[in-house]
């Protein structure tokens, strides 16, 4: 049961990190300080996708563990 809650919290944390990265990429794009925009958007986008996918996977796994425990 405790591992299920940990998975759910880790999933929520990764989704929050993805939101913060989106904000960071937008702010870095607005502040024009010699940042390579192509690299910024590519690496930022890949990191966002990674965090969202793993966050959703962990949340789904925790939901599956909860439903198995109810049987």
PDB file of N, CA, C and O in Angstrom:
ATOM      1  N   UNK A   1       0.831  -1.193   0.000  1.00  0.00           N
ATOM      2  CA  UNK A   1       0.000   0.000   0.000  1.00  0.00           C
ATOM      3  C   UNK A   1       0.873   1.253   0.000  1.00  0.00           C
ATOM      4  O   UNK A   1       0.573   2.220  -0.701  1.00  0.00           O
ATOM      5  N   UNK A   2       1.952   1.240   0.785  1.00  0.00           N
ATOM      6  CA  UNK A   2       2.808   2.407   0.869  1.00  0.00           C
ATOM      7  C   UNK A   2       3.510   2.669  -0.458  1.00  0.00           C
ATOM      8  O   UNK A   2       3.677   3.823  -0.853  1.00  0.00           O
ATOM      9  N   UNK A   3       3.926   1.597  -1.156  1.00  0.00           N
ATOM     10  CA  UNK A   3       4.581   1.752  -2.456  1.00  0.00           C
ATOM     11  C   UNK A   3       3.606   2.330  -3.478  1.00  0.00           C
ATOM     12  O   UNK A   3       4.015   3.090  -4.356  1.00  0.00           O
ATOM     13  N   UNK A   4       2.343   1.988  -3.379  1.00  0.00           N
ATOM     14  CA  UNK A   4       1.322   2.532  -4.273  1.00  0.00           C
ATOM     15  C   UNK A   4       1.210   4.041  -4.094  1.00  0.00           C
ATOM     16  O   UNK A   4       1.140   4.786  -5.071  1.00  0.00           O
ATOM     17  N   UNK A   5       1.194   4.482  -2.854  1.00  0.00           N
ATOM     18  CA  UNK A   5       1.101   5.915  -2.568  1.00  0.00           C
ATOM     19  C   UNK A   5       2.361   6.636  -3.042  1.00  0.00           C
ATOM     20  O   UNK A   5       2.287   7.766  -3.523  1.00  0.00           O
ATOM     21  N   UNK A   6       3.512   5.986  -2.906  1.00  0.00           N
ATOM     22  CA  UNK A   6       4.769   6.574  -3.360  1.00  0.00           C
ATOM     23  C   UNK A   6       4.779   6.738  -4.873  1.00  0.00           C
ATOM     24  O   UNK A   6       5.245   7.754  -5.390  1.00  0.00           O
ATOM     25  N   UNK A   7       4.263   5.735  -5.583  1.00  0.00           N
ATOM     26  CA  UNK A   7       4.189   5.836  -7.048  1.00  0.00           C
ATOM     27  C   UNK A   7       3.286   6.990  -7.462  1.00  0.00           C
ATOM     28  O   UNK A   7       3.607   7.754  -8.372  1.00  0.00           O
ATOM     29  N   UNK A   8       2.160   7.100  -6.785  1.00  0.00           N
ATOM     30  CA  UNK A   8       1.221   8.176  -7.121  1.00  0.00           C
ATOM     31  C   UNK A   8       1.844   9.550  -6.852  1.00  0.00           C
ATOM     32  O   UNK A   8       1.712  10.466  -7.664  1.00  0.00           O
ATOM     33  N   UNK A   9       2.518   9.685  -5.716  1.00  0.00           N
ATOM     34  CA  UNK A   9       3.162  10.963  -5.392  1.00  0.00           C
ATOM     35  C   UNK A   9       4.294  11.281  -6.360  1.00  0.00           C
ATOM     36  O   UNK A   9       4.471  12.435  -6.750  1.00  0.00           O
ATOM     37  N   UNK A  10       5.061  10.265  -6.749  1.00  0.00           N
ATOM     38  CA  UNK A  10       6.142  10.487  -7.711  1.00  0.00           C
ATOM     39  C   UNK A  10       5.575  10.903  -9.070  1.00  0.00           C
ATOM     40  O   UNK A  10       6.144  11.757  -9.750  1.00  0.00           O
ATOM     41  N   UNK A  11       4.466  10.304  -9.458  1.00  0.00           N
ATOM     42  CA  UNK A  11       3.818  10.682 -10.715  1.00  0.00           C
ATOM     43  C   UNK A  11       3.334  12.118 -10.694  1.00  0.00           C
ATOM     44  O   UNK A  11       3.513  12.857 -11.662  1.00  0.00           O
ATOM     45  N   UNK A  12       2.721  12.511  -9.587  1.00  0.00           N
ATOM     46  CA  UNK A  12       2.255  13.892  -9.460  1.00  0.00           C
ATOM     47  C   UNK A  12       3.432  14.865  -9.451  1.00  0.00           C
ATOM     48  O   UNK A  12       3.352  15.954 -10.019  1.00  0.00           O
ATOM     49  N   UNK A  13       4.526  14.462  -8.800  1.00  0.00           N
ATOM     50  CA  UNK A  13       5.717  15.296  -8.762  1.00  0.00           C
ATOM     51  C   UNK A  13       6.277  15.512 -10.171  1.00  0.00           C
ATOM     52  O   UNK A  13       6.645  16.631 -10.527  1.00  0.00           O
ATOM     53  N   UNK A  14       6.341  14.452 -10.967  1.00  0.00           N
ATOM     54  CA  UNK A  14       6.860  14.574 -12.329  1.00  0.00           C
ATOM     55  C   UNK A  14       5.964  15.471 -13.185  1.00  0.00           C
ATOM     56  O   UNK A  14       6.464  16.220 -14.024  1.00  0.00           O
ATOM     57  N   UNK A  15       4.655  15.403 -12.984  1.00  0.00           N
ATOM     58  CA  UNK A  15       3.761  16.293 -13.716  1.00  0.00           C
ATOM     59  C   UNK A  15       3.987  17.751 -13.296  1.00  0.00           C
ATOM     60  O   UNK A  15       3.941  18.654 -14.132  1.00  0.00           O
ATOM     61  N   UNK A  16       4.229  17.975 -12.014  1.00  0.00           N
ATOM     62  CA  UNK A  16       4.532  19.337 -11.545  1.00  0.00           C
ATOM     63  C   UNK A  16       5.860  19.832 -12.112  1.00  0.00           C
ATOM     64  O   UNK A  16       5.984  21.001 -12.477  1.00  0.00           O
ATOM     65  N   UNK A  17       6.853  18.945 -12.186  1.00  0.00           N
ATOM     66  CA  UNK A  17       8.144  19.314 -12.765  1.00  0.00           C
ATOM     67  C   UNK A  17       7.974  19.696 -14.229  1.00  0.00           C
ATOM     68  O   UNK A  17       8.592  20.649 -14.702  1.00  0.00           O
ATOM     69  N   UNK A  18       7.134  18.953 -14.945  1.00  0.00           N
ATOM     70  CA  UNK A  18       6.884  19.266 -16.353  1.00  0.00           C
ATOM     71  C   UNK A  18       6.279  20.658 -16.495  1.00  0.00           C
ATOM     72  O   UNK A  18       6.639  21.402 -17.407  1.00  0.00           O
ATOM     73  N   UNK A  19       5.358  21.014 -15.592  1.00  0.00           N
ATOM     74  CA  UNK A  19       4.763  22.350 -15.640  1.00  0.00           C
ATOM     75  C   UNK A  19       5.813  23.432 -15.378  1.00  0.00           C
ATOM     76  O   UNK A  19       5.805  24.480 -16.023  1.00  0.00           O
ATOM     77  N   UNK A  20       6.705  23.173 -14.439  1.00  0.00           N
ATOM     78  CA  UNK A  20       7.759  24.145 -14.148  1.00  0.00           C
ATOM     79  C   UNK A  20       8.726  24.293 -15.320  1.00  0.00           C
ATOM     80  O   UNK A  20       9.196  25.396 -15.600  1.00  0.00           O
ATOM     81  N   UNK A  21       9.023  23.204 -15.999  1.00  0.00           N
ATOM     82  CA  UNK A  21       9.911  23.265 -17.160  1.00  0.00           C
ATOM     83  C   UNK A  21       9.256  24.058 -18.284  1.00  0.00           C
ATOM     84  O   UNK A  21       9.922  24.832 -18.971  1.00  0.00           O
ATOM     85  N   UNK A  22       7.950  23.865 -18.473  1.00  0.00           N
ATOM     86  CA  UNK A  22       7.231  24.643 -19.492  1.00  0.00           C
ATOM     87  C   UNK A  22       7.380  26.140 -19.187  1.00  0.00           C
ATOM     88  O   UNK A  22       7.670  26.933 -20.082  1.00  0.00           O
ATOM     89  N   UNK A  23       7.183  26.513 -17.934  1.00  0.00           N
ATOM     90  CA  UNK A  23       7.340  27.913 -17.549  1.00  0.00           C
ATOM     91  C   UNK A  23       8.763  28.408 -17.759  1.00  0.00           C
ATOM     92  O   UNK A  23       8.973  29.532 -18.214  1.00  0.00           O
ATOM     93  N   UNK A  24       9.740  27.570 -17.427  1.00  0.00           N
ATOM     94  CA  UNK A  24      11.139  27.948 -17.614  1.00  0.00           C
ATOM     95  C   UNK A  24      11.500  28.129 -19.069  1.00  0.00           C
ATOM     96  O   UNK A  24      12.231  29.055 -19.421  1.00  0.00           O
ATOM     97  N   UNK A  25      10.991  27.250 -19.923  1.00  0.00           N
ATOM     98  CA  UNK A  25      11.277  27.367 -21.356  1.00  0.00           C
ATOM     99  C   UNK A  25      10.642  28.633 -21.918  1.00  0.00           C
ATOM    100  O   UNK A  25      11.254  29.332 -22.726  1.00  0.00           O
ATOM    101  N   UNK A  26       9.433  28.924 -21.498  1.00  0.00           N
ATOM    102  CA  UNK A  26       8.757  30.134 -21.979  1.00  0.00           C
ATOM    103  C   UNK A  26       9.500  31.383 -21.509  1.00  0.00           C
ATOM    104  O   UNK A  26       9.719  32.309 -22.290  1.00  0.00           O
ATOM    105  N   UNK A  27       9.888  31.407 -20.227  1.00  0.00           N
ATOM    106  CA  UNK A  27      10.610  32.563 -19.714  1.00  0.00           C
ATOM    107  C   UNK A  27      11.980  32.719 -20.374  1.00  0.00           C
ATOM    108  O   UNK A  27      12.398  33.835 -20.685  1.00  0.00           O
ATOM    109  N   UNK A  28      12.670  31.617 -20.585  1.00  0.00           N
ATOM    110  CA  UNK A  28      13.975  31.683 -21.239  1.00  0.00           C
ATOM    111  C   UNK A  28      13.820  32.135 -22.695  1.00  0.00           C
ATOM    112  O   UNK A  28      14.695  32.816 -23.231  1.00  0.00           O
ATOM    113  N   UNK A  29      12.728  31.764 -23.322  1.00  0.00           N
ATOM    114  CA  UNK A  29      12.478  32.206 -24.692  1.00  0.00           C
ATOM    115  C   UNK A  29      12.166  33.693 -24.767  1.00  0.00           C
ATOM    116  O   UNK A  29      12.506  34.359 -25.744  1.00  0.00           O
ATOM    117  N   UNK A  30      11.517  34.208 -23.728  1.00  0.00           N
ATOM    118  CA  UNK A  30      11.171  35.631 -23.706  1.00  0.00           C
ATOM    119  C   UNK A  30      12.402  36.499 -23.442  1.00  0.00           C
ATOM    120  O   UNK A  30      12.572  37.544 -24.069  1.00  0.00           O
ATOM    121  N   UNK A  31      13.258  36.065 -22.515  1.00  0.00           N
ATOM    122  CA  UNK A  31      14.447  36.844 -22.150  1.00  0.00           C
ATOM    123  C   UNK A  31      15.541  36.603 -23.174  1.00  0.00           C
ATOM    124  O   UNK A  31      16.177  35.552 -23.101  1.00  0.00           O
ATOM    125  N   UNK A  32      15.789  37.418 -24.043  1.00  0.00           N
ATOM    126  CA  UNK A  32      16.710  37.185 -25.147  1.00  0.00           C
ATOM    127  C   UNK A  32      18.158  37.429 -24.729  1.00  0.00           C
ATOM    128  O   UNK A  32      18.710  38.499 -24.984  1.00  0.00           O
ATOM    129  N   UNK A  33      18.772  36.431 -24.085  1.00  0.00           N
ATOM    130  CA  UNK A  33      20.148  36.554 -23.608  1.00  0.00           C
ATOM    131  C   UNK A  33      21.076  35.576 -24.320  1.00  0.00           C
ATOM    132  O   UNK A  33      21.837  34.872 -23.656  1.00  0.00           O
ATOM    133  N   UNK A  34      21.039  35.513 -25.591  1.00  0.00           N
ATOM    134  CA  UNK A  34      21.953  34.672 -26.354  1.00  0.00           C
ATOM    135  C   UNK A  34      21.723  33.182 -26.186  1.00  0.00           C
ATOM    136  O   UNK A  34      22.662  32.392 -26.282  1.00  0.00           O
ATOM    137  N   UNK A  35      20.507  32.803 -25.941  1.00  0.00           N
ATOM    138  CA  UNK A  35      20.177  31.394 -25.777  1.00  0.00           C
ATOM    139  C   UNK A  35      19.880  30.814 -27.161  1.00  0.00           C
ATOM    140  O   UNK A  35      19.182  31.432 -27.964  1.00  0.00           O
ATOM    141  N   UNK A  36      20.411  29.636 -27.426  1.00  0.00           N
ATOM    142  CA  UNK A  36      20.079  28.956 -28.671  1.00  0.00           C
ATOM    143  C   UNK A  36      18.649  28.440 -28.594  1.00  0.00           C
ATOM    144  O   UNK A  36      18.379  27.442 -27.926  1.00  0.00           O
ATOM    145  N   UNK A  37      17.744  29.114 -29.272  1.00  0.00           N
ATOM    146  CA  UNK A  37      16.323  28.781 -29.149  1.00  0.00           C
ATOM    147  C   UNK A  37      16.018  27.380 -29.653  1.00  0.00           C
ATOM    148  O   UNK A  37      15.153  26.698 -29.102  1.00  0.00           O
ATOM    149  N   UNK A  38      16.710  26.948 -30.682  1.00  0.00           N
ATOM    150  CA  UNK A  38      16.451  25.605 -31.210  1.00  0.00           C
ATOM    151  C   UNK A  38      16.770  24.560 -30.155  1.00  0.00           C
ATOM    152  O   UNK A  38      15.960  23.670 -29.893  1.00  0.00           O
ATOM    153  N   UNK A  39      17.933  24.662 -29.554  1.00  0.00           N
ATOM    154  CA  UNK A  39      18.311  23.709 -28.505  1.00  0.00           C
ATOM    155  C   UNK A  39      17.389  23.820 -27.298  1.00  0.00           C
ATOM    156  O   UNK A  39      17.003  22.814 -26.701  1.00  0.00           O
ATOM    157  N   UNK A  40      17.043  25.049 -26.950  1.00  0.00           N
ATOM    158  CA  UNK A  40      16.165  25.271 -25.804  1.00  0.00           C
ATOM    159  C   UNK A  40      14.835  24.552 -25.998  1.00  0.00           C
ATOM    160  O   UNK A  40      14.376  23.838 -25.108  1.00  0.00           O
ATOM    161  N   UNK A  41      14.222  24.741 -27.156  1.00  0.00           N
ATOM    162  CA  UNK A  41      12.915  24.142 -27.401  1.00  0.00           C
ATOM    163  C   UNK A  41      12.997  22.632 -27.595  1.00  0.00           C
ATOM    164  O   UNK A  41      12.092  21.908 -27.180  1.00  0.00           O
ATOM    165  N   UNK A  42      14.063  22.150 -28.215  1.00  0.00           N
ATOM    166  CA  UNK A  42      14.195  20.701 -28.413  1.00  0.00           C
ATOM    167  C   UNK A  42      14.420  19.997 -27.080  1.00  0.00           C
ATOM    168  O   UNK A  42      13.691  19.064 -26.742  1.00  0.00           O
ATOM    169  N   UNK A  43      15.424  20.436 -26.318  1.00  0.00           N
ATOM    170  CA  UNK A  43      15.719  19.780 -25.043  1.00  0.00           C
ATOM    171  C   UNK A  43      14.603  19.996 -24.030  1.00  0.00           C
ATOM    172  O   UNK A  43      14.258  19.083 -23.279  1.00  0.00           O
ATOM    173  N   UNK A  44      14.044  21.191 -24.008  1.00  0.00           N
ATOM    174  CA  UNK A  44      12.922  21.452 -23.110  1.00  0.00           C
ATOM    175  C   UNK A  44      11.715  20.607 -23.458  1.00  0.00           C
ATOM    176  O   UNK A  44      11.061  20.049 -22.577  1.00  0.00           O
ATOM    177  N   UNK A  45      11.421  20.513 -24.744  1.00  0.00           N
ATOM    178  CA  UNK A  45      10.279  19.698 -25.181  1.00  0.00           C
ATOM    179  C   UNK A  45      10.463  18.229 -24.866  1.00  0.00           C
ATOM    180  O   UNK A  45       9.532  17.562 -24.413  1.00  0.00           O
ATOM    181  N   UNK A  46      11.677  17.718 -25.107  1.00  0.00           N
ATOM    182  CA  UNK A  46      11.939  16.307 -24.806  1.00  0.00           C
ATOM    183  C   UNK A  46      11.843  16.028 -23.305  1.00  0.00           C
ATOM    184  O   UNK A  46      11.322  14.993 -22.891  1.00  0.00           O
ATOM    185  N   UNK A  47      12.344  16.948 -22.506  1.00  0.00           N
ATOM    186  CA  UNK A  47      12.274  16.775 -21.055  1.00  0.00           C
ATOM    187  C   UNK A  47      10.832  16.830 -20.570  1.00  0.00           C
ATOM    188  O   UNK A  47      10.438  16.071 -19.684  1.00  0.00           O
ATOM    189  N   UNK A  48      10.055  17.721 -21.147  1.00  0.00           N
ATOM    190  CA  UNK A  48       8.639  17.826 -20.777  1.00  0.00           C
ATOM    191  C   UNK A  48       7.900  16.540 -21.121  1.00  0.00           C
ATOM    192  O   UNK A  48       7.146  16.012 -20.304  1.00  0.00           O
ATOM    193  N   UNK A  49       8.118  16.040 -22.330  1.00  0.00           N
ATOM    194  CA  UNK A  49       7.450  14.807 -22.754  1.00  0.00           C
ATOM    195  C   UNK A  49       7.864  13.651 -21.846  1.00  0.00           C
ATOM    196  O   UNK A  49       7.019  12.856 -21.434  1.00  0.00           O
ATOM    197  N   UNK A  50       9.156  13.551 -21.530  1.00  0.00           N
ATOM    198  CA  UNK A  50       9.654  12.496 -20.650  1.00  0.00           C
ATOM    199  C   UNK A  50       8.972  12.560 -19.281  1.00  0.00           C
ATOM    200  O   UNK A  50       8.503  11.543 -18.770  1.00  0.00           O
ATOM    201  N   UNK A  51       8.918  13.748 -18.693  1.00  0.00           N
ATOM    202  CA  UNK A  51       8.319  13.898 -17.370  1.00  0.00           C
ATOM    203  C   UNK A  51       6.825  13.582 -17.384  1.00  0.00           C
ATOM    204  O   UNK A  51       6.319  12.923 -16.475  1.00  0.00           O
ATOM    205  N   UNK A  52       6.129  14.045 -18.402  1.00  0.00           N
ATOM    206  CA  UNK A  52       4.690  13.782 -18.482  1.00  0.00           C
ATOM    207  C   UNK A  52       4.422  12.295 -18.659  1.00  0.00           C
ATOM    208  O   UNK A  52       3.559  11.737 -17.981  1.00  0.00           O
ATOM    209  N   UNK A  53       5.153  11.648 -19.565  1.00  0.00           N
ATOM    210  CA  UNK A  53       4.917  10.220 -19.801  1.00  0.00           C
ATOM    211  C   UNK A  53       5.199   9.389 -18.555  1.00  0.00           C
ATOM    212  O   UNK A  53       4.383   8.547 -18.178  1.00  0.00           O
ATOM    213  N   UNK A  54       6.342   9.613 -17.912  1.00  0.00           N
ATOM    214  CA  UNK A  54       6.661   8.833 -16.722  1.00  0.00           C
ATOM    215  C   UNK A  54       5.717   9.163 -15.572  1.00  0.00           C
ATOM    216  O   UNK A  54       5.379   8.283 -14.780  1.00  0.00           O
ATOM    217  N   UNK A  55       5.292  10.410 -15.472  1.00  0.00           N
ATOM    218  CA  UNK A  55       4.331  10.766 -14.433  1.00  0.00           C
ATOM    219  C   UNK A  55       3.014  10.032 -14.620  1.00  0.00           C
ATOM    220  O   UNK A  55       2.443   9.511 -13.662  1.00  0.00           O
ATOM    221  N   UNK A  56       2.534   9.992 -15.861  1.00  0.00           N
ATOM    222  CA  UNK A  56       1.281   9.283 -16.134  1.00  0.00           C
ATOM    223  C   UNK A  56       1.436   7.780 -15.946  1.00  0.00           C
ATOM    224  O   UNK A  56       0.525   7.122 -15.443  1.00  0.00           O
ATOM    225  N   UNK A  57       2.581   7.229 -16.345  1.00  0.00           N
ATOM    226  CA  UNK A  57       2.822   5.797 -16.149  1.00  0.00           C
ATOM    227  C   UNK A  57       2.783   5.456 -14.660  1.00  0.00           C
ATOM    228  O   UNK A  57       2.155   4.472 -14.269  1.00  0.00           O
ATOM    229  N   UNK A  58       3.440   6.249 -13.837  1.00  0.00           N
ATOM    230  CA  UNK A  58       3.448   5.977 -12.399  1.00  0.00           C
ATOM    231  C   UNK A  58       2.060   6.106 -11.786  1.00  0.00           C
ATOM    232  O   UNK A  58       1.695   5.325 -10.907  1.00  0.00           O
ATOM    233  N   UNK A  59       1.295   7.072 -12.234  1.00  0.00           N
ATOM    234  CA  UNK A  59      -0.063   7.235 -11.708  1.00  0.00           C
ATOM    235  C   UNK A  59      -0.939   6.056 -12.116  1.00  0.00           C
ATOM    236  O   UNK A  59      -1.711   5.549 -11.303  1.00  0.00           O
ATOM    237  N   UNK A  60      -0.827   5.619 -13.360  1.00  0.00           N
ATOM    238  CA  UNK A  60      -1.614   4.461 -13.815  1.00  0.00           C
ATOM    239  C   UNK A  60      -1.199   3.202 -13.056  1.00  0.00           C
ATOM    240  O   UNK A  60      -2.051   2.402 -12.671  1.00  0.00           O
ATOM    241  N   UNK A  61       0.102   3.023 -12.838  1.00  0.00           N
ATOM    242  CA  UNK A  61       0.567   1.859 -12.082  1.00  0.00           C
ATOM    243  C   UNK A  61       0.044   1.887 -10.647  1.00  0.00           C
ATOM    244  O   UNK A  61      -0.317   0.847 -10.098  1.00  0.00           O
ATOM    245  N   UNK A  62       0.002   3.059 -10.047  1.00  0.00           N
ATOM    246  CA  UNK A  62      -0.520   3.137  -8.683  1.00  0.00           C
ATOM    247  C   UNK A  62      -2.017   2.844  -8.659  1.00  0.00           C
ATOM    248  O   UNK A  62      -2.510   2.224  -7.716  1.00  0.00           O
ATOM    249  N   UNK A  63      -2.748   3.284  -9.689  1.00  0.00           N
ATOM    250  CA  UNK A  63      -4.177   2.967  -9.767  1.00  0.00           C
ATOM    251  C   UNK A  63      -4.393   1.475  -9.946  1.00  0.00           C
ATOM    252  O   UNK A  63      -5.318   0.908  -9.363  1.00  0.00           O
ATOM    253  N   UNK A  64      -3.541   0.825 -10.754  1.00  0.00           N
ATOM    254  CA  UNK A  64      -3.650  -0.621 -10.937  1.00  0.00           C
ATOM    255  C   UNK A  64      -3.354  -1.356  -9.639  1.00  0.00           C
ATOM    256  O   UNK A  64      -4.017  -2.341  -9.316  1.00  0.00           O
ATOM    257  N   UNK A  65      -2.359  -0.881  -8.893  1.00  0.00           N
ATOM    258  CA  UNK A  65      -2.046  -1.514  -7.612  1.00  0.00           C
ATOM    259  C   UNK A  65      -3.191  -1.348  -6.620  1.00  0.00           C
ATOM    260  O   UNK A  65      -3.474  -2.260  -5.843  1.00  0.00           O
ATOM    261  N   UNK A  66      -3.855  -0.189  -6.638  1.00  0.00           N
ATOM    262  CA  UNK A  66      -4.989   0.032  -5.752  1.00  0.00           C
ATOM    263  C   UNK A  66      -6.132  -0.915  -6.091  1.00  0.00           C
ATOM    264  O   UNK A  66      -6.764  -1.475  -5.196  1.00  0.00           O
ATOM    265  N   UNK A  67      -6.400  -1.098  -7.390  1.00  0.00           N
ATOM    266  CA  UNK A  67      -7.520  -1.962  -7.777  1.00  0.00           C
ATOM    267  C   UNK A  67      -7.213  -3.424  -7.479  1.00  0.00           C
ATOM    268  O   UNK A  67      -8.132  -4.188  -7.186  1.00  0.00           O
ATOM    269  N   UNK A  68      -5.951  -3.836  -7.545  1.00  0.00           N
ATOM    270  CA  UNK A  68      -5.589  -5.208  -7.195  1.00  0.00           C
ATOM    271  C   UNK A  68      -5.753  -5.443  -5.692  1.00  0.00           C
ATOM    272  O   UNK A  68      -6.103  -6.542  -5.262  1.00  0.00           O
ATOM    273  N   UNK A  69      -5.499  -4.416  -4.912  1.00  0.00           N
ATOM    274  CA  UNK A  69      -5.620  -4.548  -3.460  1.00  0.00           C
ATOM    275  C   UNK A  69      -7.060  -4.653  -2.994  1.00  0.00           C
ATOM    276  O   UNK A  69      -7.321  -5.160  -1.902  1.00  0.00           O
ATOM    277  N   UNK A  70      -7.995  -4.185  -3.799  1.00  0.00           N
ATOM    278  CA  UNK A  70      -9.410  -4.225  -3.430  1.00  0.00           C
ATOM    279  C   UNK A  70     -10.012  -5.595  -3.599  1.00  0.00           C
ATOM    280  O   UNK A  70     -11.068  -5.872  -3.029  1.00  0.00           O
ATOM    281  N   UNK A  71      -9.380  -6.459  -4.360  1.00  0.00           N
ATOM    282  CA  UNK A  71      -9.953  -7.792  -4.655  1.00  0.00           C
ATOM    283  C   UNK A  71      -9.891  -8.677  -3.445  1.00  0.00           C
ATOM    284  O   UNK A  71     -10.323  -9.828  -3.500  1.00  0.00           O
TER     285      UNK A  71
END
